[in-house]
Amino acid sequence: MHRKFDDSFKIMSVDLSIAKGSVAEVARELDIDPSLLSKWRRNPRYIGNKVLPDNPKISPEQQGIERFA
């Protein structure tokens, strides 16, 4: 079964892993795959408590450019 996580859970998980300094430890505590948590940590949407809204009117590539602008 594939579990679905909302943005607030992902942000909390990333923040916790940064605070503890261990992806593996936090992943174990939250019963999630460490590679999934690492992926969230690389995503700018889940860093710094900012969830950047997706805009369906522009392409994903343009959204990525705007996030770093």
Summary of the structure (lengths in Angstrom):
residues: 69
radius of gyration: 13.2
end to end distance: 37.6
largest distance: 38.9
contacts: 144
relative contact order: 0.15
helix: 62%
strand: 0%
